Amino acid sequence: MPKDGDHVGVWGQSPTAPRGEAVAGRRDAPVVRIEDAWLRSLHPGRDKEPPLGLLVDTRGVHFDPAQPSDLEHHLATAPLDDTAQLDRARAAIERIRRAHLTKYSAVDPELPVPDPGYVLVIDQTAGDASVTASGADRATFQDMLVAAQVEHPGSQVVIKTHPETAAGHRKGHFGPKDASDRISLVTDAVSPWRLMDGAVGVYTVSSGLGFEAIFAGHKPRVFGQPFYAGWGLTSDERPVARRERKLSRAQLFAAAMMDVPIWYDPYRDALCEIEDVIAALEAQARAWREDRSGWVAAGMNQWKRPALQGFFGSVRKMRFAASASELASIARETGARPMVWASKDIAPGGAVRIEDGFLRSRGLGAALTPPLSLVTDGLGIYYDPTAPSDLERLIAESLDLPDAEIERSRALIARLIADGLSKYNNSAALPPELPKGHTILVPGQVEDDASIEKGAVAERTNLDLLARARSENPSAVILYKPHPDVVAGLRKGAVPAADAARLADQMVVNASPAALLGQVDELWTITSTMGFEALLRGFPVTCLGQPFYGGWGLTRDLAGAPERRRARPTLEQLCHAALIGYPRYFDPKTGLACPPEIVAERLATGDLPSPGPLTRLASYINRRIAPRLR
C-alpha cells in the first residue's frame, strides 16, 4: 500500500502513461500528471534539452477538457485580483515579448517574415495529445484553413510549421502540397512575436502559440478546446460549457505562468520564479541567435581560446585564424561570422569586435584569469569615442526601457554596492586610514591600453592625470591608486615615486576599489572603468578623456564629448545598457550563458571553479618571467 502522500507520476497522456495508471490502480494511489510549461527551453525535448518549467497536475491534464485540470480549477476559482501580482504579470509579458521568448526559444527575430496583412494559421504535430484530447484531427485543421480564407477573403494566409516538424522529428498537418498563390508556409525559426505583429487574425486548434497570440493583442480563433479557450479572450468554435468566467490577459498569465507551473533555475539548481526563467532564456536565446552561424576569430591569444569556446562555441565550435586574410577566407567559405579582439589591428569588413565586460572576473586578465563577461560590438567598440558603438546605441535606446527593466537595473546596482563588486574583484583589502578632508580618488590606468589610445585627449599618462587633478584641487586630499597590472610590472604606466609623493597625499595600492569608493568624495579619471563604478555609487566623476560613460550628462567632462551623445539617460538606464544589454555572461559552473545577476552572485560568493595547473603555470610565467623579457 502507498504511504500517505505517495503518488504515481506519469507524463501527461503519453503512450507510457497507461503503465503508470495501472500501477496507481494496483497500489490504490493517486495519479499526478506532468507536462512541460509554456517557457520550456531553447529546443524541443526531442533534442535532448531538459525543461525549465513543468506543470504538475493532480486533477487531470491541462490540454484535456474531458475533466477540469488543476490549471482550469485555478482559472475558474482563484481571486486573481492581487494588484502587485498582476503588475508582475504585465511586466513579464512585456519582457517575454521584448526578448522574443516562446515555448522553444531558439528563434531568431532577425529572420524575415511576410509583409503584414496576412492571416496566421498555426500547425501542430500530427497525433499530438493536445490535438486528440480536443477531439481534433486532420479534417479539423483543413476546416480551420478554409475558415481563415473565407473569413479574410482579401488576405494572404501564412501557415506556421511546428518546430518539431521543421526539425524532422514529427509530421504536421500541413505541408508543401497545401501551398498556393495565396497560401505560404513558414518553416524557418522566425520569432512568433514578429509573425503575430504582422497578422490580421490568428487561427489555431490548441497550439501554445494561440496562448501567446492573446498576449500579442489578438483574439485567436480556436478550433480545439485548449486551456486558454473559454475565458473571453478567444473566439471559440467549440466552447467548453463549464468555462464561464471572463478573465483579463494579465489574470490568464498570472494563473497559467506564475501560480500553477513549477519553474527551475539551472544556475542555482533550485526552484524559482518565472522572472528567473525569463532571465535565463534571455541569455541563452541571445547566445543561440548570435552563435548559430558559427564564429571564426583572429587576434586571440592562445590562453583565451578555451574561454571563448565556452562563450561562443556551444552551437558550433569556433575556429581560429592566424591572419585577417585567413579570417575573411574562412568566413566567406563557411558562413561563420568573423570576430576579432578589439585592440588588434585586423578588422575586415563585417567583423564583430570583442572585449572584456565591466564585471569581468575575480582576478586580472593579465594574470590569465578567464572572463565571466565579454562584450560584442558590430559597430565599433565601447572605449573608442571616435566612432559609434553598439553600447552608444543601447544607451540611447535605454530611454524607452519599461519600468520593470529599470527596477532590474536598480536591483543590480544595489547588489554590486552591497557585495563590493568591481571589474576584477582581485583585492579584498580594506583601505588604510585616510587623511581627513575633501578626498579625491585618482585611479591609474595602463598607459598603452586601447582605452587611453582612443579615449584620451590632452592628458594621456598617469602623471598628467595626477598633475591636472592636483592643479585644479590644490587643497583636496588626493589618493592615487595605481593600476594592478602596472603594480605587477605587467603593463606600462608607473609614476615615478617622487612625482607620486609630490602630487598625491597617499598611495593606495592594494585596497579594494569598492571599499575605497565608500570613503572618498569624488573621482578624477581619464577613461578608467572605476569612473563607471563611482557613478553607480553616486559619486561625482570628472573625466579628462571620453570614456563610454562620459558625455551623457552624468559626469563632468573636461575634454568634451562626442556630438552623437545627445541622450540624457538616468543612472539606471546607463547601467542597464552597460551591464545588462551590452555584455554576454558565461557561468563556468553550468557551462551556460547566463544573466548578469548570476555572475554577480558567483563573484560575491567566490563560487567559481579553481584554475587548472596549466593555467596557474601560464599565469606565473606571465606575471614573473614575461616582464623581464620586455
N, C-alpha and C positions, 0 to 999 in steps of 0.2 A: 504494500500500500504506500502511496506517496505521503511524504511528510507535509505538514501544513505549509502552504505557500509554494509547494512544488508545482511547476507547470511543464508541459511538453511544448517545446518551441518548434515551429515549422516555418518554412519560407512561404509566406503568402498562400497562393493556391498553385504552387509549383507542382510538377509531376511527382516530386518526392513527398509532398505534403501528406498524401493518404497514409504513408507509413507512420508518420508521427501521430496522425489522428488515430490510427489503430492502436498504437502504444498507449495513447491517452485513454482510449476506451477500455483497454485491458487493465490499466492502472487506476481507473476512475479519477484521472487528473484533468484539470482544465487545459485547454489548448491556448497558446499565445502565438499570434501570427506576426511575423516580422517582414518588413518591406523597406526598400530604400525611401529616404526622404527626397525632397524636390530640389535640394542643392546637394548633389551626391559626390561629385568628383570631377576631374578633368575628362576622364574617359569612361565608357560603359564598363560594367562589371565583367563582361566577356573579354575585356582587355586586361584582366587580372589586377584592376585597381580597386582597392578597398573603399568603402563608403565613408563619408564624413557625417552622415546623418541617417538615422533609422527611425521607423515607426514601429512601435511595439503595441499590439492591439489585443486586448483580452475579449472583445465582443465579436469581432469579425475581421474584415479587411477593408481598407478604405475604398477600394475600387469596386467592391461588390455590393450593389444596392439591395440584394436579397434580404439583408438584415442590417440594422444600424451598426456601424463600427464605433470604436471609441472616439474617432475624429468626428463622425457625424453627430454623436451624442453631445460632444463638446460644442460643436457649432450650433446645435439646437437649444442647448440649455445653459451654457456659460454666460455670465453677465456681459463680458466683453465690453466693459464700459470704463475701464481704468484709463484715465487721460494720459498718464505717463507711458503706459504700455502702448497705447495707440499712437502716441508720438514716436516711440521707438519703432513701431511697425512702419510708419510712413518714412522714417529716416532709412530703415533697412531696405524698403522698396526702392527708394531713390539711389541708394548705394549699389544695390544689385544692378539696377538699370544703367548707372554710370559706368560700372565695371564690365557690363555685358556678360554677366554671370547667368547661368542657366543650369538645368539638372546635370548635363555633361558640358562643362565649361571650356572644353577645347574647341572654341570657336574664335574666329578672327574678325573683329569689326572692320578691318581694313579691306576685307574681301568685298567685291561689288555685289549689289543686289539690284533687282529690276527697278526700272523707273517707277515712281509712286503712282498709285491709282489702281492697283491690281487687287484681286480677291485672293486671300491666302487660304489654301486648303492644306490641312496637316495630315500627313500619312502616319501610320503606325505599323508595327511589325505584325505580320500575319500570325494568328493564333495567340497573341499576347493575352494574358489573363484579364487585363483591364478591358479588352475588347470583348472577349467572350462573356465576361461577367455582366456586361451591359446588354447582352443579347444581340450583339452586332456581328456582322460577317462581311464578306466582300461586297455583297449587294448593298449593305448599308453605306459603305464607302462610295460606291457608284452613285447611289441616291444623293449622297452629300455633294458629290462633284456636279451632278446635274443641277441640284438646287443652287449651288454657287453661281452657275452660269445663268440660270433662269432669273434669279433674284438680283443679279447685277449684269444686265444684258449688254452694257457698253464697256465692260471691264475685262482686261486680261485676267487669266486665272494662273496662279503660281502654286504649284504643289511642293511642299517642303518634305523631302525624303527623311526618314528617321535615321539618326546617326548609325545605328547598328546595321541598317540596310545598306547605307553608303559604305560602311566598312566591310561588307560582305558576310556579316555574321548571320543575319536573318532576312528573309524575304519580306517585302512590304506589300501593300495592296495596289500600288500604282507603279508603273514603270515607263520606259520609253514609248511603249505602244500607246500610252494614254496621251502623249504629247501631240499637239496640233498647232495650227497657226495661232490659236487663241490660248492654248494650254502649254505651259512650260514647267519643267521640273528643276528644282534647286537641290543639288546633291552635295555642294561644297559646304565646308564648315563655316557658314556665314553666321553672323550674330542674329539670333531670333528677334532681338530688340530692334535691330535695324529693319528686319523684314516686317515686323509689326508696325513700325513707324510709317512705312510706305503703303500699308494695306488700307483699303476702304471697308473691308469686312474680313472676319476670321471664322473659318469653319473647322470643326473638329468632331471626332467621335468621343474620345475620352483622354486625349493626349495631355500630358503635363504642360505642353506649350499652350493649350487652351487656358489653363490656370494662369500662366504668365501673361497671356493676352489681356486678361482682366486688369492686371496692374500696368499694362501698356496703354490703358484707356479704352479698350474695346469691350463690347458686349458680345462675346462669341456665340455663334450658332452651334448648338451642341446636339449631336445625333445619338449619343450614348447616354449613360447615367453616371458620370464621374462624380467624385465627392464635391466638386466645386459647383455643380449644377443645382438649381432649385432654391437659391438664396437671393434671387432678384438681380443677380449680376450676369446672367446668361439668358440667351433665348433658347428654350429647351424644346426639342422635337418630341421627346418622351419624358415628361416631367415625373419626378418621384413624389407621389401624392403627399407623403408624410412631411416633406420639407416645405414648411410654410413660412418660416421666419425670413425677414429681409435683413440683410447684412450690408455694411459698407465694405469697401475694399480693404480698409485698414483692419476691420474686425475679422474678415476672412483670413488675412495674412497673419494677424496675431494668433488666431487659433491654429491654423494649419502649419505655420512656420515657426512659431515661438512657444506655444503652450504644449503641443502634443508631441512633436519629434524629440528625439534624443540626439544631441549634437556632440561630436567628438573632436577634440583638439589634438592633432598628431604631434605637435611640438612638446606639449606638456603631458601627453599620454593620460588625458583626463577628460571627463565630460565638461561641456562648456555651453556658452550662449551662442545664439545664431551670429552675433556680431563677430565672434572669434572665427567662425567658419567662413564668413564673408571675407575677413581679412586674409585668411589662409588661401582661399581661392583667388582673391585678387592677386596675391603674389605669385601663385603657381600658374594662373592663367596668363599673367604678363610674361612670365618666363617662357611658357609654351609658345605664345604668339611671337615673341621675339626670336626664339631659338629654332623654330620648326623647319626653317630653311637651311639650318646649319650655319656654322661660322668658320672662317679661315682668318687667322690672326698673324700679325707681324709686329716686330719690335717688342716681343715679350721675353723677359729674362727666363732662363730655364726653371728657376725655383718657383716662379709664379704660375707655371703651366698647370700643375695639379689643381690649384685653387680655381683657375679659370675653367678647367673642365667641370668642376663642381658647379660653378655658376652657370655656365653656358652650354655644357655638353650633355645635358640629360636627355634631350630629344635625339640629337645626332652628335657623334663625337667630334670635337673641334679638331681642326687641322692647323698646323703652324707653318708659316712660310718664312724663308730666310731673307727675302728682299721684297721691295714694292712691286717689282715686275712679276715675281712668282705669286705674290698675293693676288694681284689682278688676274693672273692667268688661272689660278685655281678657282677664284670666284666666278670667272666667266665660264669655266668648263663645268662646274658643279652646281651653280646657282646659289652657293653659300654666300653669306653676307661678309664683306671684308671688315676687319676690325684692327685698329692699331692702338698702341699705348699713346696717350695724348701728347706726351712730351717728345715722342720720336718724330723725326723729320721724314716720315714715309707715310704719306696720306693720299692714296689715289682717290679719284672721284668716287663719291658714294660711300667712303669708309666711315664707319662709326668709331668715334674716339672713346676710350675708356680711361678712367682714373679711380683712385680710391675715393670712397664716400666719406662723409663727415662724422660718421660713427663707425670707425674702421675696425678696431681690434683692441685686444689687451696686450700691447707691445708694439714696437716700432716696425714699420715696413723695412727700414734699413737693417733691422735685426732678423729679417726674413720671416716675420710673423705674418701668416696669411690673413687676408682681409675678410671681414664679415659683410662688408658692403662695397659695392663698386657702382660708379655712375657710367651710364652710356649716353652718348650725345651725338646725334646725327647732324646737328647744325654747326657746332663748334666745340668749345669746352668751357666749363664754368669760370675758370681762372683767367680767361683771355677776354678782356673787355673790348678789344679792337674789332670783334665780330659777334654777331648774335649767337646765342646758345639755346639749347632746349631748356636749361634752367631759367634763363630770362623769360622764355615763353611761358613756362609754368608759373613763374611769379606773377606775370601779368594776368594769366588766366585765373590765378587764385582768388581774385576779387569776386569771382562768381561761385565760389565754393558754398555748398549748403551748410547750414548751421551745425549739422552733425559732424561734418568733417572739421569744422573749426573747433568743436569740442574735443575731437580726437587729437588734433594738434595741440590744444591746450593741455590735455592729459599727458601727452608725450613730453612736452616741455617740463611739466611738473615732475614726471618720472626721472628725467635726466638730472634735474636740480636736486631732487631728494636723494638720488643714488650717487651724486657726484660724478656723473659720466662726462667724458670728453672724447676727443677723436681717438686718442691712443690708449688712454687709461693705463699708462705704464708706471705710474707712481702713486702710492697711497700715502706718501709722507705729508705730514701737516706742515704748513709754512712756519718759519721761525717767528720769534716775537718781532713784530714790525715796528718801525718808528712811528710816532704819533704825528698826525697832520693829514691834510688832504692828499690821498695816496693815489698815484697813477701807476698802473701796471703796463710795462712795455715788454711784450714778448718778442724775442728774437726770431729770426727766420733763417732758412737755408738760402744763402745769397745767390746761388746758381740754380735755385728752384725755378720751375717754369712760371709759377705764380708771380715771382719777382720780375723775371724777364718780360712777362707780358703785362703785368698789372701795376708795376711800379712806375712812378713819374719822375719827380725831382729826386727824392730820397730813394736810393737803391741798395744801401748797405745798412747793417745794424748800427754802425757808428753814426751814419747820417740820421737814422731814426732817433737814436738817443739824443743826439745833439739838438735836433729840432724840438723834441719833447721838452728838453731842459730849457732851451732858449725861450719857449713860449710859456713855460711854467716854472719860473725861477725859484719860487718859494714852496713848490709842491714836494712831497716825498715821492721819489721815483724808484720803483722796483724794477729791476731788469732780470727777465727770465730767459736765458739763452736756450736755443732750440736743442732738444735732446740729441738729435743726430750730430749737431755741432759739438756738444759737450763730449759725445762719444768719439769724436775725431773722425766721423764718417763723412761729413759734408763741410762745405765752406761756409764761413760766417762768424768766425771768432772775433771778438772785440778785444784789442789789447787791454791788459789788466789796468794799466794806468788810466786809460781813457774811461773804462768802465767805472773805476773808482771816482774819477772826476765828475762824471755825468750822472751817475746813479747813486742813490743813498744806500742801496743794498742790492746785492745779487741774491736771487732765489733760484737755486739750481735744481734741486731735487723735489721741490714742493709740488704737490698735486695741483694742476691747473684749476680744477673745480674748487678746491679748498682755497686757493689764492683769490679766486674771483669773489669768494664770500667775504673777503677782508679788504677790498680796495674800493675806491670811489669811482674810478673811470679807467679806460684803457686806450692807449695810443698804439697804432699799428700801421704797417704798410699794407699788407694783404692777409695777415695771419688768420687762420680759422678760429683762433682764440677770440678774435673780434666778434665772430658769429656767436660763440659760446657766451661771451659777455652780454651780447644783445639779448639772448634767451633769458639771462638772469636779470635783465632790466637795468644794466649799467650803461652810461653814456660811452660811446665809442667814437674816437676820432681816427679817420683814415687818411694816410698820406699817399696811398695808392688807390686803386679802383678794384677792390675785391667784389666777389659776387653779391655780397650782402650790402654793399655800398650803393648810393645813388637812388635809393627808393624812399628817402625821407625818414629813415630810421637812424642814420648815422650823420656825423659831422664830416663832410667830405672836403678836405683842404685841397685835393687835387682835381676837384670837379668830378663829373660823372658822365658816362655816355649819354648822348641825346636820346637814345632809344628808351632809357629807363624812366618813363614818364608815369607809370603806375605808382600808386601810393598804398601798398599793402599794409595790413596790420602785422604785428609780430607773429601772430598765429598763422596768418596766410603765408608769410615768408617761410616760416618753419615747415608748413605743410609741403610747400614746393621743394624745399631743400632736403628734408628728412623723410618725407613720405612719397611724394610724387616722382622725384628725380632718381634716387638710387635704387638699385636692386640689392636685396639682402639674402644671405645664404646661412642656413642653420647647419653647422658641421655635425651636430648630434644626429639629426634625422636625414641629412643629405638633401633637404628640400629647400626650395625657395620659400622665403618666409617674410612676414611683415616686420617693420622696424621694432615693434614692441617686443618681439621675441629676442632680437639681438640685444636690445637694451636689458632685457631680463638676464640673458646669458652673461653679459658683461658685468652686471651688478652682482650676480651670484658667483661668478667665476666658473660656471658650469660649462666648461669648454674642454674639448679633447686636448691632451698634452701633445706637444710636438714630438715627432719620432726622432730616433737617434741621428738619422742623416740630416734632418732639418736642424737639429741642435748643433751638429758639427759644422754645417754650412754657415749657420749664424755666427758661430765662434770665429770661423775664418774671416767672415765679412767684417766682424767688429774688431778683431785683434790683429789680423795679418794684412788684410786688404789696404787699410790706411797707410801702412808703411811702404806699400808699393806705388802709391800715387805720387 
